Amino acid sequence: MSQQFSQDQQDQMVDRVRRDLMKRFFGIAAGAAVLPLASTATWAMPKRGAKVPDVKPVKLTDHIWVLYARGAWPTPENQGFFANIYLVDTPKGIVVLDTGTSVQIGEMAIRMIKQHFNKPIIAAFNSHYHGDHWLGNHAFIEANPSLPIYAHPDAITAITNAVGDDWLNQMHKATNGAVDGTKVTAPNTGVKNGQTFQYGDVTLKVHSYGPAHSPVDIMVEVVEDKALYVGDIIMDHRIGNPSETSFQGYIKTLGVIRDGMSDRLLMPGHGKPGHEKLLKNYEDIMHGIYDNAAKAVEEGMTIAEAKQMVLADPRVSQFKDNTEGFDEIGKFVSFAYTEAEQSLF
């Protein structure tokens, strides 16, 4: 498991989150000055967002169901519901894997659990600190204040310190207030790599191999179903948020999945679940970006030249017309190039 982060590292994470959110949702240049955002303690939400329409759970395996998101990015039309929510049906009750982007989405998930399972909700896991995966915690804690919500320990710290407020404020803007009424509710219990949870005859196992998509990723395996919730470490027809990506860490984590869990049903936070092909797609695009960026650095080439190499690589170009976020491939190359430069020192 990755080391605990210092205060300076946490501050750097917060700044990277702010910059990426500004660029992604509001088109502000990556190099522009980023002004402090108002804390939710002083920022009064003018109203409560509307109820989110019900999304019927879809069965994936003996124990796993999914509430599919309604788009690749947050919009007023989808009310911020752009990340999947997975439900694990165990003899003890329902375990929720990521809780959505708002209290309204969390409330919708709770309604669906009551209607389709009539079982208690006994735990939740947050895959990382990006708000589309945990802001729904508010609804679950409001319904059950003692509910354990598990996450990487540093995700808890970051959300509590500043990242949580930033994500809530930006989701308010991106959805035109659809998430209003949501309160920052951090996960409350840290987990570590290899930790297991037994819920009757269903075993959940945590996997955490250091920074990849974010500095604080965890994955959750449903052992008996040979299924792995990968959060945003693998996505389906989508790439996003490279400002926090460790390309070397990404390649390491994908290698761990390849070596020991390539037969699992891979369940992404964005898009549809799949098997080996889904894994290979992300291996191709991450290797295609980083290998070319590293080669460009070694040969004294520019970032622009590195981008041309990446775009010419069939491992990457195959995704040009069917992958959300591909239009920002230059941003990925820039971060990969910088990481390759830093690896030389």
C-alpha positions as CSV (number, residue, x, y, z in Angstrom):
1,M,0.0,0.0,0.0
2,S,1.2,3.5,-0.7
3,Q,2.8,5.6,2.0
4,Q,0.9,8.2,4.0
5,F,1.1,11.6,2.4
6,S,2.7,14.7,4.0
7,Q,0.8,18.0,4.3
8,D,2.8,19.4,1.4
9,Q,1.8,16.4,-0.8
10,Q,-1.8,16.8,0.3
11,D,-1.7,20.5,-0.6
12,Q,-0.3,19.6,-4.0
13,M,-3.0,17.1,-4.6
14,V,-5.7,19.7,-3.8
15,D,-4.1,22.1,-6.2
16,R,-4.0,19.5,-9.0
17,V,-7.7,18.6,-8.3
18,R,-8.7,22.3,-8.6
19,R,-6.8,22.8,-11.8
20,D,-8.2,19.7,-13.4
21,L,-11.7,20.5,-12.4
22,M,-11.4,24.1,-13.7
23,K,-10.0,22.8,-17.1
24,R,-12.4,19.9,-17.5
25,F,-15.7,21.7,-16.7
26,F,-15.1,25.3,-17.4
27,G,-12.3,25.5,-20.0
28,I,-9.9,27.5,-17.9
29,A,-6.3,27.1,-19.2
30,A,-4.2,24.6,-17.3
31,G,-1.6,27.3,-16.5
32,A,-4.0,29.9,-15.3
33,A,-4.0,31.1,-11.7
34,V,-6.4,29.1,-9.6
35,L,-8.3,31.2,-7.0
36,P,-9.3,29.7,-3.7
37,L,-12.8,28.3,-3.7
38,A,-15.3,29.0,-1.1
39,S,-15.6,26.4,1.7
40,T,-19.0,24.8,2.1
41,A,-18.9,26.2,5.6
42,T,-19.4,29.7,4.2
43,W,-21.0,28.9,0.8
44,A,-24.8,28.7,1.2
45,M,-26.6,26.5,-1.3
46,P,-29.7,28.4,-2.5
47,K,-31.9,25.3,-2.8
48,R,-32.1,21.6,-2.8
49,G,-31.6,19.9,-6.2
50,A,-34.5,17.9,-7.7
51,K,-35.0,14.2,-7.0
52,V,-33.0,11.9,-9.3
53,P,-35.2,9.6,-11.4
54,D,-35.0,5.9,-10.5
55,V,-32.5,3.7,-12.2
56,K,-33.4,0.0,-12.2
57,P,-30.6,-2.3,-10.9
58,V,-29.1,-4.6,-13.6
59,K,-27.8,-8.0,-12.5
60,L,-24.2,-8.8,-13.4
61,T,-23.3,-11.9,-11.4
62,D,-24.8,-14.1,-8.6
63,H,-24.3,-11.3,-6.1
64,I,-23.6,-8.1,-8.0
65,W,-25.9,-5.5,-9.5
66,V,-25.2,-2.1,-11.0
67,L,-27.0,1.2,-11.3
68,Y,-25.7,2.5,-14.6
69,A,-24.7,6.2,-14.9
70,R,-26.4,8.5,-17.3
71,G,-23.4,10.0,-19.2
72,A,-19.6,10.3,-19.2
73,W,-19.4,13.8,-17.7
74,P,-21.6,15.8,-15.2
75,T,-24.3,17.9,-16.8
76,P,-27.5,19.6,-15.7
77,E,-29.4,17.0,-17.7
78,N,-27.9,13.9,-15.9
79,Q,-27.9,15.8,-12.5
80,G,-24.3,14.7,-12.0
81,F,-25.0,11.0,-12.3
82,F,-22.0,10.1,-14.4
83,A,-20.4,7.3,-12.3
84,N,-21.8,3.8,-11.8
85,I,-22.9,2.5,-8.4
86,Y,-22.5,-1.2,-7.7
87,L,-24.5,-3.2,-5.2
88,V,-23.3,-6.5,-3.7
89,D,-26.1,-8.6,-2.4
90,T,-24.9,-10.7,0.6
91,P,-26.7,-12.8,3.2
92,K,-25.9,-10.1,5.7
93,G,-27.2,-7.2,3.6
94,I,-26.2,-4.9,0.7
95,V,-22.7,-3.5,0.3
96,V,-22.4,-0.4,-1.9
97,L,-19.4,0.2,-4.1
98,D,-19.2,3.9,-4.6
99,T,-22.2,6.1,-3.8
100,G,-22.6,8.7,-6.6
101,T,-22.2,12.4,-6.9
102,S,-24.9,13.8,-4.7
103,V,-27.3,13.2,-1.8
104,Q,-30.0,12.9,-4.4
105,I,-28.2,10.1,-6.3
106,G,-27.5,8.4,-3.0
107,E,-31.1,8.6,-2.1
108,M,-32.1,7.1,-5.4
109,A,-29.7,4.2,-4.8
110,I,-31.2,3.7,-1.3
111,R,-34.7,3.6,-2.9
112,M,-33.6,1.0,-5.4
113,I,-32.1,-1.1,-2.7
114,K,-35.3,-1.0,-0.6
115,Q,-37.5,-1.8,-3.7
116,H,-35.4,-4.6,-5.2
117,F,-33.7,-6.3,-2.2
118,N,-35.6,-5.3,1.0
119,K,-32.3,-5.8,2.9
120,P,-30.3,-3.5,5.1
121,I,-27.3,-1.6,3.8
122,I,-24.4,-2.8,5.8
123,A,-21.3,-1.1,4.3
124,A,-20.0,1.1,1.5
125,F,-16.6,1.5,-0.2
126,N,-15.3,4.6,-1.9
127,S,-12.7,3.8,-4.6
128,H,-10.9,7.2,-4.5
129,Y,-11.5,10.8,-3.6
130,H,-13.0,12.1,-6.9
131,G,-16.4,13.4,-5.9
132,D,-18.5,11.4,-8.4
133,H,-17.6,8.3,-6.4
134,W,-18.3,9.5,-2.8
135,L,-20.5,12.6,-2.5
136,G,-23.5,10.3,-2.3
137,N,-22.1,9.2,1.1
138,H,-24.3,12.0,2.6
139,A,-27.5,10.1,1.9
140,F,-26.2,6.8,3.3
141,I,-24.9,8.4,6.5
142,E,-28.1,10.4,6.9
143,A,-30.1,7.1,6.7
144,N,-27.6,5.3,9.0
145,P,-25.1,7.4,10.9
146,S,-23.2,4.3,12.0
147,L,-22.7,2.9,8.5
148,P,-19.0,2.0,7.9
149,I,-17.8,3.6,4.7
150,Y,-14.4,2.3,3.7
151,A,-11.6,4.0,1.7
152,H,-7.9,4.6,1.4
153,P,-6.8,6.4,4.6
154,D,-5.3,9.3,2.6
155,A,-8.5,9.7,0.7
156,I,-10.3,10.3,4.0
157,T,-7.7,12.9,5.0
158,A,-7.8,14.7,1.6
159,I,-11.6,14.8,1.5
160,T,-11.8,16.1,5.0
161,N,-9.1,18.8,4.5
162,A,-10.1,20.4,1.3
163,V,-10.7,18.1,-1.7
164,G,-14.3,17.4,-0.6
165,D,-15.3,21.1,-0.6
166,D,-13.7,21.6,-4.0
167,W,-15.5,18.7,-5.6
168,L,-18.9,19.7,-4.2
169,N,-18.5,23.3,-5.4
170,Q,-17.4,22.2,-8.9
171,M,-20.3,19.6,-9.2
172,H,-22.7,22.4,-8.2
173,K,-21.4,24.5,-11.1
174,A,-21.2,21.7,-13.6
175,T,-24.8,20.5,-12.9
176,N,-26.3,24.0,-12.6
177,G,-27.2,23.3,-8.9
178,A,-28.6,19.8,-9.4
179,V,-26.5,18.5,-6.5
180,D,-27.5,21.3,-4.1
181,G,-28.3,20.1,-0.6
182,T,-25.3,17.7,-0.6
183,K,-23.0,17.9,2.3
184,V,-19.3,16.7,2.3
185,T,-19.4,13.4,4.0
186,A,-16.0,11.7,4.0
187,P,-15.6,7.9,4.3
188,N,-15.0,7.0,7.9
189,T,-12.8,3.9,8.0
190,G,-9.5,3.3,6.4
191,V,-8.5,0.0,4.6
192,K,-5.3,-1.5,3.4
193,N,-4.2,-3.8,0.6
194,G,-5.2,-7.4,1.1
195,Q,-7.8,-6.7,3.8
196,T,-10.9,-8.9,3.6
197,F,-14.5,-8.6,4.7
198,Q,-16.8,-11.6,5.2
199,Y,-20.5,-11.1,4.7
200,G,-21.9,-14.6,5.1
201,D,-20.7,-16.6,2.2
202,V,-19.6,-13.5,0.2
203,T,-16.0,-12.3,0.6
204,L,-14.8,-8.8,-0.4
205,K,-11.1,-8.2,-0.7
206,V,-9.4,-4.8,-1.0
207,H,-6.6,-4.2,-3.5
208,S,-4.4,-1.1,-3.4
209,Y,-1.1,-0.9,-5.2
210,G,-0.1,2.8,-4.9
211,P,-1.0,5.8,-7.1
212,A,-2.5,5.1,-10.5
213,H,-5.6,7.0,-11.6
214,S,-5.3,9.0,-8.4
215,P,-2.9,8.9,-5.5
216,V,-5.4,7.0,-3.3
217,D,-7.0,4.2,-5.4
218,I,-8.5,1.1,-4.0
219,M,-10.2,-1.8,-5.9
220,V,-12.7,-4.2,-4.4
221,E,-12.8,-7.8,-5.4
222,V,-16.0,-9.9,-4.9
223,V,-14.1,-13.2,-4.5
224,E,-16.8,-15.8,-5.0
225,D,-18.1,-14.0,-8.2
226,K,-14.6,-13.6,-9.7
227,A,-15.3,-9.9,-10.1
228,L,-13.2,-6.8,-9.4
229,Y,-14.5,-3.3,-9.0
230,V,-11.7,-1.2,-10.5
231,G,-13.1,2.3,-9.9
232,D,-11.4,4.6,-12.4
233,I,-8.3,2.5,-12.8
234,I,-10.0,1.1,-15.9
235,M,-12.8,2.8,-17.8
236,D,-14.9,1.8,-20.7
237,H,-14.7,4.2,-23.7
238,R,-13.4,7.0,-21.5
239,I,-10.2,8.5,-20.3
240,G,-10.0,11.4,-17.8
241,N,-8.3,13.4,-15.1
242,P,-4.6,12.8,-16.1
243,S,-3.4,15.6,-13.8
244,E,-3.3,13.1,-10.9
245,T,-2.3,10.1,-12.9
246,S,0.9,8.2,-12.2
247,F,1.6,6.5,-15.5
248,Q,4.2,4.2,-14.0
249,G,1.9,3.4,-11.2
250,Y,-1.0,2.9,-13.6
251,I,1.1,0.4,-15.6
252,K,2.2,-1.3,-12.4
253,T,-1.4,-1.8,-11.2
254,L,-2.7,-2.9,-14.6
255,G,0.2,-5.4,-14.6
256,V,-1.0,-6.8,-11.2
257,I,-4.5,-7.3,-12.6
258,R,-3.0,-8.9,-15.7
259,D,-0.8,-11.3,-13.7
260,G,-3.3,-12.4,-11.1
261,M,-6.9,-11.3,-11.9
262,S,-7.2,-11.1,-15.7
263,D,-10.0,-13.6,-15.6
264,R,-12.2,-11.4,-13.3
265,L,-15.2,-9.5,-14.5
266,L,-13.8,-5.9,-14.4
267,M,-16.4,-3.4,-13.2
268,P,-15.4,0.2,-14.1
269,G,-16.8,3.4,-12.5
270,H,-17.5,4.7,-16.0
271,G,-18.9,2.5,-18.8
272,K,-19.9,-1.2,-19.0
273,P,-18.1,-4.1,-17.3
274,G,-16.0,-6.5,-19.3
275,H,-13.2,-9.0,-19.1
276,E,-9.8,-9.3,-20.7
277,K,-10.5,-7.0,-23.6
278,L,-11.3,-4.1,-21.3
279,L,-8.0,-4.7,-19.5
280,K,-6.1,-4.8,-22.7
281,N,-7.7,-1.6,-24.0
282,Y,-6.4,0.3,-21.0
283,E,-3.0,-1.4,-21.1
284,D,-2.7,-0.3,-24.7
285,I,-3.6,3.3,-24.2
286,M,-1.5,3.8,-21.0
287,H,1.6,2.0,-22.5
288,G,1.1,3.8,-25.8
289,I,1.1,7.2,-24.1
290,Y,3.9,6.6,-21.6
291,D,6.2,4.5,-23.7
292,N,6.3,7.2,-26.4
293,A,6.6,10.1,-23.9
294,A,9.5,8.3,-22.2
295,K,11.2,7.7,-25.6
296,A,10.8,11.3,-26.5
297,V,12.4,12.4,-23.3
298,E,15.3,9.9,-23.8
299,E,15.9,11.2,-27.3
300,G,15.7,14.9,-26.4
301,M,12.5,15.5,-28.3
302,T,9.8,18.0,-27.5
303,I,6.3,17.4,-26.0
304,A,4.8,18.3,-29.3
305,E,6.9,15.6,-31.0
306,A,5.9,13.2,-28.3
307,K,2.3,13.9,-28.9
308,Q,2.7,13.1,-32.6
309,M,4.4,9.8,-31.7
310,V,1.5,9.0,-29.4
311,L,-1.1,9.8,-32.0
312,A,0.7,7.7,-34.6
313,D,0.9,4.6,-32.2
314,P,-1.9,2.2,-33.1
315,R,-2.3,1.2,-29.5
316,V,-3.6,4.8,-28.9
317,S,-5.1,5.8,-32.3
318,Q,-7.6,2.9,-32.2
319,F,-9.5,4.8,-29.5
320,K,-9.6,8.2,-31.3
321,D,-13.3,8.0,-32.5
322,N,-14.9,6.0,-29.6
323,T,-13.4,7.3,-26.4
324,E,-14.7,10.2,-24.3
325,G,-11.9,12.5,-23.3
326,F,-9.6,11.6,-26.2
327,D,-9.7,15.2,-27.4
328,E,-7.5,16.0,-24.4
329,I,-4.8,13.4,-25.3
330,G,-2.2,16.2,-25.5
331,K,-2.8,16.8,-21.8
332,F,-2.1,13.1,-21.1
333,V,1.1,13.3,-23.1
334,S,2.2,16.4,-21.3
335,F,1.9,14.8,-17.9
336,A,3.5,11.6,-19.1
337,Y,6.4,13.5,-20.5
338,T,6.9,15.4,-17.2
339,E,6.8,12.1,-15.3
340,A,9.3,10.5,-17.6
341,E,11.6,13.6,-17.1
342,Q,11.3,13.3,-13.4
343,S,12.1,9.6,-13.5
344,L,15.6,10.5,-14.8
345,F,16.6,12.3,-11.6
